[in-house]
Every structure is written in C-alpha cells, then in structure tokens.
Amino acid sequence: MIDKTVADLREAVAGIADGATVMVGGFGRAGQPVELIDALIDAGASELTIISNNAGGGDLGLARLIAEGRVRKVVCSFPRQTDSWHFDRAYREGRLELELVPQGNLAERIRAAGAGIGAFYSPTAVGTPLAEGKEHREIDGRTYLLEHPLRADVALIGGLRADRWGNVVYRRTARNFGPIMATAARTTVVQVDEIVPLGALDPEAIVTPGIFVDRVVAVGGRRWLRAGEFVGGVDLQGEPLAGSAADSAAADTVGGHR
C-alpha cells in the first residue's frame, strides 16, 4: 500500500544533512512552508544552500533559518525587502553568500532540472553584472546567456490538501514555485493543512502528482483562513489582530466551535 504520509514534522525533515541544498517554496509568505522550516531548524542541519524566491522576512521561516546561522548560501531573485534584516545583517557581515538570479531564469532553471534539460539560453541579464562569466551566444540577431538547471537534495513546499499517495493541491497563488520545485529535488517534502481520503481530490485539480512527492505531513489549518477562504487581519507572525475576522476564527477554534 502506498502511503507517503508521516506522523510529524520531525519525521518529515529527517535525514536532511549538513551542507544539503534545499529548495523552499513560497513567494514571500504565500506558500512558504514555515512549519517545515522550523522543524529543519530543530533538526540541527547547517551549512545549507537555500534556493528560494526570497531570502525571508520578519523573524519566521527562512528569516529565522538565516538568523540561526544555518545557511551558507542563498540562491534567489529577491533577497531584500523592508523586513529582511536577518539576511541583510548576515550578508553585510560576510556570513552568507548570495547568487542573485532573475526571477524568470530562477523558475526556468528549476523547471529545467525537473524536465531533464541540460541547459538553455535566455536573454535575461545580458549586459549586466549577472552575465559575467557566462557563455554568450547570438541567435537570430539577439544575444543570449547559457543558463544551467538548479537541482536540490530536498524540496520543502507548502500545499493546501494532499492524499496518502502524495497528490497535492494548492490554494491559489500559494502554489507559486511549489510544483516545479517538487520535480527538481531528490526528496520532496510537502506540508499541507489536511490530508484527505483517496478520491477526495478532483483529478483535474491536482497540480503536483504524487510521483514527485516523497513525504506529506499535515500541519492543521491557518489562522488567516476560514473554510479555505482568506479572512485577513494577521500580523507579520501570522497572529490575528484584535477585532479582526481572523481573531474571531481563532476564538472559535479555541472555544471548540470550529
């Protein structure tokens, strides 16, 4: 019987070694597998290379991983935002290496790894410092750069629901890099709000088929969602703001009415 579910977050991240290359899904906070990242921190792995769109914000998730000194290198397209103080400090102090990749190239390099493509040409970044050291080729009168695939030992991604076979559906834009990262890593670990019975997921709605998934762990519902719909009203740590719909949802949960 195929059953890719694991009992807890600790089991989900077991075996991630020091020096591993880890893809982390998410576009900012949307789709970022915060619980899996917290479990990775607890597991103690260090000297990690992180491939992600961002380099973390605030004090949670990727930002906390960097703050704990577990990351050696970040490969991303958008490392800095108003609350990226942990990345900022580590980079300025020389404790963190950065490989900056234009967002479209980042997505395509990840996708290429999953599709078995050896390399591809892209016009993005021609004439900028990011083009230094890369092969240039002129095709039909336009200059392109040779880009290579990005592969990982492990991908940590966040979905909405999954079944025990590892089939995953996402909540709207929270899917972002998750589907391509799932194909580009040796081991793919998915956290979801809930695990549903086989047959409960519409086959036409499954974005990541179970063949690309190795472990699935349920982490429970989100405070900013109610019945799968966004209710808003949360701070940077995901805590409900007083008087908001999310605050009411949290109160219902605590009161046992949800």
N, C-alpha and C positions, 0 to 999 in steps of 0.2 A: 504494500500500500504506500503510495506517495503521500508524504506529509512533511512539508517544509517548515511548519510552524515550530517555534522554540518557546520554552517556558518563560523566559525572562530576558531582559536586556543584557545581562551579564553573559548568558549563553549566546546571544545574538552576535556579540563582538569578540567572542573567544577566538584566540589564535592570531589576532592582529599583532604582528611582531614589530619590534623597534625597527625603524628605517623603512617601513612599508609606505607605498604610495596609495593614498586613499582619495577616491573621488567623493565629494559631498554635494548632494543635490541642494537646490534652493536658489531663489532669486531674492536676495535679502532674506527676510524671514519667511517668505512664501515658499513652502515646501521644504524648508531646512529641517533635517531630522535631529532636532535638538536633543531628544532623549537618547538616541544612539550615540551622539557626540558625548553626552555626559557619561554614558557607560564606557565609552572609549577612554575618557579621562580616568575614570575609576580603575580601568584595567591596567593602566600604567604605561602604555606604549608611548615611545618618544622618538625623536629624530624623524618625524613623519614628513612626507611630502604630500601636501594637500592640493588637489585640483578642484576648483570650485569657481563659480561666477564671481563671488565676493570674497572678502577676507574677514568677514564677521563685523558685527556692530553691537554696541552696548557691552554687556558683560556675560551674555549667554552664548551657547552653541560654539560656533567657530571662534568667536572672540575669546571665550573662556579657554578653549584649547590653546590658543596662542598665548594668552596671559599665563597659562600654567607652564609655558616653556616647552611644550611638546612638539612644536612644529619647527622643522629645519628650513623648509622651502614652501612657498605658495605659488601656484600657477593659476592665474585668474585674470579676468578682464576689467574688474572694477574694485580695486583694493581699498579705496578710501571713500568715506562718506563722513557726515558730521559726527557720528559716534564711533568711528573706527580707531579709538585711542589706543587700544592694545596692539593692533597692527602697526600703527604709527610709531609707537614707542619702540617696539621690537625691531622694526626696520631701520629707524634712525640710529639705534644703538648697535646695529650690525649683527643682531642675533638672528636675523631672518633674511633669507634670500627670496627675491621676487622675480618671477618670469611673467612679464606682462604680455597678454595675448588679446588681440581684438576679439570682441565677443563672437562675431560670426565665425572667425577662424577657430576660436575655442570650441564652439559647438561642432564645427565640421571635423576638427581633429579628433574629438571624442567619437563622433559618429563613424569616422573612417576606421578607427580601431575596431569598433564592433562589426563593421562591414567587411573587414579583411582587406582594406585598401592600403597599399604600401606607402603612398604619398600622393599629394595633389598640389596643383598650382592655384594660387589666389592672388588677386591684385591688391588686396588689402595690406596696408602698411608700406607699400612701395614708396621710396623717397623719405622714409622716416628712420629714426634710430632703430626701430624694431626690425628693419630689413638688414641690418648689418650682420655679416657672416652667413647670410642665406643665399642659396643659388637663385640667380635671376634668369628669367627666360622671356624672350619676346615671342608672343603668339598673336598672329593677325594684327600686328602693329601695336600691341599693348604689352606692357611689362608685368610679369607675374613673379611671385616668390614661391619656392618649393616649401611646402609645409608637411610635417610628418605627424602620424597619429599619436594620440595620447592614450596610453593604457594604464591600468591600475591593478594593484593586487586586490583591492577591496573597493566596492562602491557602497556608500551609505545613502539611502534615499528614503523619502517620505511619501507614502501614499495615503489614500482615504480608506479603502477596503481591499481585502485580499481573501482568497480561499486557501485551503491547505495545499493545493497544487502550486501556489505561488503566483497565480494570476492576479494582477494588480490594476485597480482603477484609481484615478486621482481626482482631486477636487479642483476643477478649473485650472487657473494658471499655476497652481501649486505643482503641476506636473513638470513644468519648465525643463530642466536638464535631466530629470529622473529617467525617462525612457532610454535616452542614448547612453547614459552612464551605466545602466543595467546591462547593456550589451558589451561594454568596453572593459569590464573588470573580470578577474578570475573568480572572485566571490562577490555576489551581490546580496546585500542585507537590506531588507525593507521594513520600516516601521509603519504601521497603519493604525487608524483609530479602532477598527474592529476587523475580526476575521469571521467571514460568513460561510455558510454551508456551500458545498459544491452545487453548482447550478443556480445559485442566487445572483451571480453576476451575469448580466447580459453579455453574451459573447461579442456582440458588436461594440460594446463599450469598453472592453478590456484593452488597455493601452500597452501594458507590459505583460507578455505571456510568461507563464511560469517557467518555460525553458531557460529564461535568462535570470531566474531568481533562485538563490540557494537557501536563504533563511528569511522567515517572516515572523515578526513579533508584534503583538497588539499592545498599544500604549494607552488606550482609552480616548475618550472624546476631548475636544479642545474647548477651553473656556469661552473662546470668542465665537464658537459655533453653537447653534441650537438646531437639532434635527438636520444637520448638514448645511444650514444656512448661516451666513455671517451676521452676527449681532453687534459686532464692533465694541467700542468702549473699553479698550485694554491699553495698558502702558507698554513700555519697551520690553518689559519682562513677561508680558502676556497676562499680567494680573488685571482683573476687572476694575475699572474706575467706578468710584462710588456713584450710585444712582443710574448707572448705565444698564442697557439690556443685558450685557454680559454679566454684570453684577447680579441681576435678578436670576439669570440662568445658573450662576454659581450658587446662589442661595437656595434655589430649587434643588440642586444636586445635594447640597449639604443637608437639606431638610428631608431628603428621601422621596421627593415628589417627582423626580425625573428618572 
